[in-house]
Each structure stands twice: as C-alpha cells, then as structure tokens.
Amino acid sequence: MSELEKKNSATPRGLKDDEMAAVVVAGSIVAFFAVYWFFEILSVRELLEMAYG
C-alpha cells in the first residue's frame, strides 16, 4: 500500500481541511462576483434611466 493510500484510509472523513478551504475560497469568489455584477447592473440601469428618462 502506498503512502497516499495509507493516509487516505487513516482519515475517512469527508473533505479534508485543505479541500474545505479551497471550497470556501472558491465559493467566496463566486459570491463576490455575483454581488459585484448585481450592483454593476443596477448602476448601469440607473444611468440609462437618467440619460433617457
């Protein structure tokens, strides 16, 4: 049995700490961009409304 298999069998938990950190960081980035684009779209709609009434 290789070292990796021994390590994986020794910790049968779901996600390890580094994997969980990667999921949290990726989720944070996606959430940030969703909120950012939401407010950008609101701003553009407001500017268009001011320009064209």
Chimera marker file (.cmm) of the C-alpha trace (Angstrom):
<marker_set name="trace">
<marker id="1" x="0.000" y="0.000" z="0.000" r="1" g="1" b="0" radius="0.5"/>
<marker id="2" x="1.379" y="3.386" z="-0.938" r="1" g="1" b="0" radius="0.5"/>
<marker id="3" x="1.735" y="6.282" z="1.472" r="1" g="1" b="0" radius="0.5"/>
<marker id="4" x="-1.191" y="8.122" z="-0.095" r="1" g="1" b="0" radius="0.5"/>
<marker id="5" x="-3.499" y="5.127" z="0.332" r="1" g="1" b="0" radius="0.5"/>
<marker id="6" x="-2.397" y="4.762" z="3.953" r="1" g="1" b="0" radius="0.5"/>
<marker id="7" x="-3.051" y="8.441" z="4.591" r="1" g="1" b="0" radius="0.5"/>
<marker id="8" x="-6.491" y="8.304" z="2.943" r="1" g="1" b="0" radius="0.5"/>
<marker id="9" x="-7.517" y="5.198" z="4.840" r="1" g="1" b="0" radius="0.5"/>
<marker id="10" x="-6.330" y="6.704" z="8.128" r="1" g="1" b="0" radius="0.5"/>
<marker id="11" x="-8.658" y="9.715" z="7.763" r="1" g="1" b="0" radius="0.5"/>
<marker id="12" x="-12.051" y="8.525" z="6.469" r="1" g="1" b="0" radius="0.5"/>
<marker id="13" x="-13.646" y="11.971" z="6.934" r="1" g="1" b="0" radius="0.5"/>
<marker id="14" x="-15.437" y="13.665" z="4.060" r="1" g="1" b="0" radius="0.5"/>
<marker id="15" x="-13.409" y="16.663" z="2.972" r="1" g="1" b="0" radius="0.5"/>
<marker id="16" x="-10.012" y="17.371" z="4.418" r="1" g="1" b="0" radius="0.5"/>
<marker id="17" x="-9.073" y="20.790" z="5.745" r="1" g="1" b="0" radius="0.5"/>
<marker id="18" x="-7.266" y="21.956" z="2.601" r="1" g="1" b="0" radius="0.5"/>
<marker id="19" x="-10.116" y="20.773" z="0.381" r="1" g="1" b="0" radius="0.5"/>
<marker id="20" x="-12.648" y="22.527" z="2.587" r="1" g="1" b="0" radius="0.5"/>
<marker id="21" x="-10.568" y="25.712" z="2.474" r="1" g="1" b="0" radius="0.5"/>
<marker id="22" x="-10.479" y="25.518" z="-1.333" r="1" g="1" b="0" radius="0.5"/>
<marker id="23" x="-14.261" y="25.094" z="-1.476" r="1" g="1" b="0" radius="0.5"/>
<marker id="24" x="-14.785" y="28.055" z="0.867" r="1" g="1" b="0" radius="0.5"/>
<marker id="25" x="-12.416" y="30.298" z="-1.111" r="1" g="1" b="0" radius="0.5"/>
<marker id="26" x="-13.983" y="29.340" z="-4.441" r="1" g="1" b="0" radius="0.5"/>
<marker id="27" x="-17.464" y="29.937" z="-3.044" r="1" g="1" b="0" radius="0.5"/>
<marker id="28" x="-16.408" y="33.308" z="-1.680" r="1" g="1" b="0" radius="0.5"/>
<marker id="29" x="-15.021" y="34.366" z="-5.056" r="1" g="1" b="0" radius="0.5"/>
<marker id="30" x="-18.189" y="33.292" z="-6.877" r="1" g="1" b="0" radius="0.5"/>
<marker id="31" x="-20.389" y="35.077" z="-4.331" r="1" g="1" b="0" radius="0.5"/>
<marker id="32" x="-18.277" y="38.243" z="-4.586" r="1" g="1" b="0" radius="0.5"/>
<marker id="33" x="-18.584" y="38.339" z="-8.378" r="1" g="1" b="0" radius="0.5"/>
<marker id="34" x="-22.334" y="37.688" z="-8.228" r="1" g="1" b="0" radius="0.5"/>
<marker id="35" x="-22.845" y="40.603" z="-5.823" r="1" g="1" b="0" radius="0.5"/>
<marker id="36" x="-20.436" y="42.813" z="-7.800" r="1" g="1" b="0" radius="0.5"/>
<marker id="37" x="-22.234" y="42.249" z="-11.100" r="1" g="1" b="0" radius="0.5"/>
<marker id="38" x="-25.632" y="42.707" z="-9.454" r="1" g="1" b="0" radius="0.5"/>
<marker id="39" x="-24.661" y="46.195" z="-8.303" r="1" g="1" b="0" radius="0.5"/>
<marker id="40" x="-22.954" y="46.991" z="-11.621" r="1" g="1" b="0" radius="0.5"/>
<marker id="41" x="-26.140" y="46.135" z="-13.496" r="1" g="1" b="0" radius="0.5"/>
<marker id="42" x="-28.188" y="48.288" z="-11.110" r="1" g="1" b="0" radius="0.5"/>
<marker id="43" x="-25.793" y="51.176" z="-11.684" r="1" g="1" b="0" radius="0.5"/>
<marker id="44" x="-25.983" y="50.882" z="-15.466" r="1" g="1" b="0" radius="0.5"/>
<marker id="45" x="-29.789" y="50.733" z="-15.362" r="1" g="1" b="0" radius="0.5"/>
<marker id="46" x="-29.841" y="53.857" z="-13.197" r="1" g="1" b="0" radius="0.5"/>
<marker id="47" x="-27.517" y="55.705" z="-15.584" r="1" g="1" b="0" radius="0.5"/>
<marker id="48" x="-29.618" y="54.697" z="-18.582" r="1" g="1" b="0" radius="0.5"/>
<marker id="49" x="-32.759" y="55.852" z="-16.807" r="1" g="1" b="0" radius="0.5"/>
<marker id="50" x="-31.158" y="59.238" z="-16.082" r="1" g="1" b="0" radius="0.5"/>
<marker id="51" x="-29.952" y="59.555" z="-19.672" r="1" g="1" b="0" radius="0.5"/>
<marker id="52" x="-33.134" y="58.531" z="-21.469" r="1" g="1" b="0" radius="0.5"/>
<marker id="53" x="-35.799" y="59.156" z="-18.850" r="1" g="1" b="0" radius="0.5"/>
<link id1="1" id2="2" r="1" g="1" b="0" radius="0.2"/>
<link id1="2" id2="3" r="1" g="1" b="0" radius="0.2"/>
<link id1="3" id2="4" r="1" g="1" b="0" radius="0.2"/>
<link id1="4" id2="5" r="1" g="1" b="0" radius="0.2"/>
<link id1="5" id2="6" r="1" g="1" b="0" radius="0.2"/>
<link id1="6" id2="7" r="1" g="1" b="0" radius="0.2"/>
<link id1="7" id2="8" r="1" g="1" b="0" radius="0.2"/>
<link id1="8" id2="9" r="1" g="1" b="0" radius="0.2"/>
<link id1="9" id2="10" r="1" g="1" b="0" radius="0.2"/>
<link id1="10" id2="11" r="1" g="1" b="0" radius="0.2"/>
<link id1="11" id2="12" r="1" g="1" b="0" radius="0.2"/>
<link id1="12" id2="13" r="1" g="1" b="0" radius="0.2"/>
<link id1="13" id2="14" r="1" g="1" b="0" radius="0.2"/>
<link id1="14" id2="15" r="1" g="1" b="0" radius="0.2"/>
<link id1="15" id2="16" r="1" g="1" b="0" radius="0.2"/>
<link id1="16" id2="17" r="1" g="1" b="0" radius="0.2"/>
<link id1="17" id2="18" r="1" g="1" b="0" radius="0.2"/>
<link id1="18" id2="19" r="1" g="1" b="0" radius="0.2"/>
<link id1="19" id2="20" r="1" g="1" b="0" radius="0.2"/>
<link id1="20" id2="21" r="1" g="1" b="0" radius="0.2"/>
<link id1="21" id2="22" r="1" g="1" b="0" radius="0.2"/>
<link id1="22" id2="23" r="1" g="1" b="0" radius="0.2"/>
<link id1="23" id2="24" r="1" g="1" b="0" radius="0.2"/>
<link id1="24" id2="25" r="1" g="1" b="0" radius="0.2"/>
<link id1="25" id2="26" r="1" g="1" b="0" radius="0.2"/>
<link id1="26" id2="27" r="1" g="1" b="0" radius="0.2"/>
<link id1="27" id2="28" r="1" g="1" b="0" radius="0.2"/>
<link id1="28" id2="29" r="1" g="1" b="0" radius="0.2"/>
<link id1="29" id2="30" r="1" g="1" b="0" radius="0.2"/>
<link id1="30" id2="31" r="1" g="1" b="0" radius="0.2"/>
<link id1="31" id2="32" r="1" g="1" b="0" radius="0.2"/>
<link id1="32" id2="33" r="1" g="1" b="0" radius="0.2"/>
<link id1="33" id2="34" r="1" g="1" b="0" radius="0.2"/>
<link id1="34" id2="35" r="1" g="1" b="0" radius="0.2"/>
<link id1="35" id2="36" r="1" g="1" b="0" radius="0.2"/>
<link id1="36" id2="37" r="1" g="1" b="0" radius="0.2"/>
<link id1="37" id2="38" r="1" g="1" b="0" radius="0.2"/>
<link id1="38" id2="39" r="1" g="1" b="0" radius="0.2"/>
<link id1="39" id2="40" r="1" g="1" b="0" radius="0.2"/>
<link id1="40" id2="41" r="1" g="1" b="0" radius="0.2"/>
<link id1="41" id2="42" r="1" g="1" b="0" radius="0.2"/>
<link id1="42" id2="43" r="1" g="1" b="0" radius="0.2"/>
<link id1="43" id2="44" r="1" g="1" b="0" radius="0.2"/>
<link id1="44" id2="45" r="1" g="1" b="0" radius="0.2"/>
<link id1="45" id2="46" r="1" g="1" b="0" radius="0.2"/>
<link id1="46" id2="47" r="1" g="1" b="0" radius="0.2"/>
<link id1="47" id2="48" r="1" g="1" b="0" radius="0.2"/>
<link id1="48" id2="49" r="1" g="1" b="0" radius="0.2"/>
<link id1="49" id2="50" r="1" g="1" b="0" radius="0.2"/>
<link id1="50" id2="51" r="1" g="1" b="0" radius="0.2"/>
<link id1="51" id2="52" r="1" g="1" b="0" radius="0.2"/>
<link id1="52" id2="53" r="1" g="1" b="0" radius="0.2"/>
</marker_set>
